[in-house]
Amino acid sequence: MTKSRKHDQYQRIQEQLSDLLTKTDDPIARMATIVAVLHHKMPDFFWTGFYRLVDNELLVGPYQGTLACQKLQKDVGVCWAAIIRNETVVVPDISAFPGHIACDSRSRSEITVPCLIGSSGARVVLDVDSTQLNTFDQTDARALEAIVQMI
């Protein structure tokens, strides 16, 4: 998908989510809605979901795609990197990322976006995998950062 087309697609998704997310303030319901829309609107999103930081463990939250790892090994992998660094992590080729956790061997590239939820201070990370190399770029990073803020 071209950068311009991707940007336009994300704008449409944000507009759709703005309407959908007025129904409830519940963060789990909002995460589930965000995941469903992203997963079905973005053609290269193979696995799309959230991991929640609960008692210092990253546990799977709402997701769509193949079976997920329920709990991620502490301080290892792309999701933990996003939480530890408190920044979006774009991985063009997961085989080159030290300590990558392979929940599904078909994943080739990944992006993770950390987020603090409201006044509760709960921490989550949006995790998106693709079966293609080099799927994600700064267009994805900026758009997904804006989207997770909608939780």
N, C-alpha and C positions, 0 to 999 in steps of 0.2 A: 504494500500500500504506500502511495507517495506521501511525503511529509504533509503536503497541503490537504490531501484527501483525509489523512489521519486526523489532522487538526480539525477539519470540518466535522468528521464523525464524532470526535470527542465533544465538540460544542453541542451537537444534537443530543448526545447522551446526557450532558450536564443539564440541558433544558428539560429533558424527560425526567431526570432524577429530581430536579427542583420541584416538579409537580408531584411526583410519586412520594417523596419523602415528607410531605406535609401531613400525612395520615397519622403518624405517630412519632414520638420522641424516643422510643425504645431503640437503643443502639444495636441490639442483635437483629431486630426487624429491619433496621436501616442497612446494616451490613448485608443481610440476605438479599435485599432488594438491589443494592449496588452490584453485588456479585452476579445476580441473575441478568441484569441489564448488560453489564460489561461482557459477560461470558457469551451471551447470545448476539450481541451487536458487533463485537470485534472478532473478525474471522480467524486471526492467528492466536487467540487465547485458548490454549489447550486445557489448562487448569487455572482456575480463578478462585481465590478464597482469602479468608482472613485467618491469622493466628492471633490468639489472645494471650497476653502475659498475665498468668494467674499464679500467685504464690511463687514467683520467680521461675515459672516454667512456661514455655510457649506451647499452647494447646490449640488444636484445630477449632476453628469457628465455622461460620457459614461458608460453604464452598460449592462449586460446581466443577465437574470433571471426574477423572478417575479417582479411585480410592486414595485417601490422603494419609499421611503420617499423622497419627493422633497427637503425639508429643514429639517435639524436636529436641535432639540432644543439646544440652546446655552449651551456649557460646560457640556453636558450630553451625556453619551453613550461612546462606544468604539472608534468611529471615533474621537470624541473630545478629548478623552484621548490620542490618538496618536498625535494629533496636539499639545495639551497642553504640553505633556511630550517630544515631538519631538523624539519619539522612537516607534518602532514596539510594538504592544500590541497583545499578544496571549491569547485568552480566551478559555480554554478547555470546559467550561460549562457556557453558557451565562446566565443561570438562577442564577448563583452565582455572576454575575457582577453587582454591584450597579448602578442603573440608566440605565441599558441596554434599548435601543430603539428597540422595536420589529416591524420592518416593515413587517415581515412575521413570523407568529408563528411557522413555521416548522423549523426555524433556531435553531441549538443547540450549535454550536461552531463558533468562528470567529477569524479572524486575520485582523489587520489594520496596514498599512505601510505608514507613512508620507513621503512627498517628496517636495523639493524645485525645481522649474522648472527654469533651466538656469539663465541667467542674469536678467530676469524679477522679480525673487524672488516670483513668484506665488506659493502658497502652495496648495497641493492636498493630499488626502489620498486614498490609495487603500484599499478597503474593500472587504473581501471575507467571505462568510458564508457557512456553511455546515449543512446538516440535521442530521449529526452524532456528537456525543460527541467526544472530544479529537482528532479532525481531524488534527489540526495544531501543529507544533513543531518548533524547531530551524532550521531544514532543510528548512521548508517553509519560515521562517523569513529571513534567509540569502539569499535564492534564490529570493524571492519577493523584497527584498531590492535592489538587483542587477538589477532586471528587471525594477523597477520604475525609476532607475537612467537612463534608456535608453530613457525616455521621452525627 
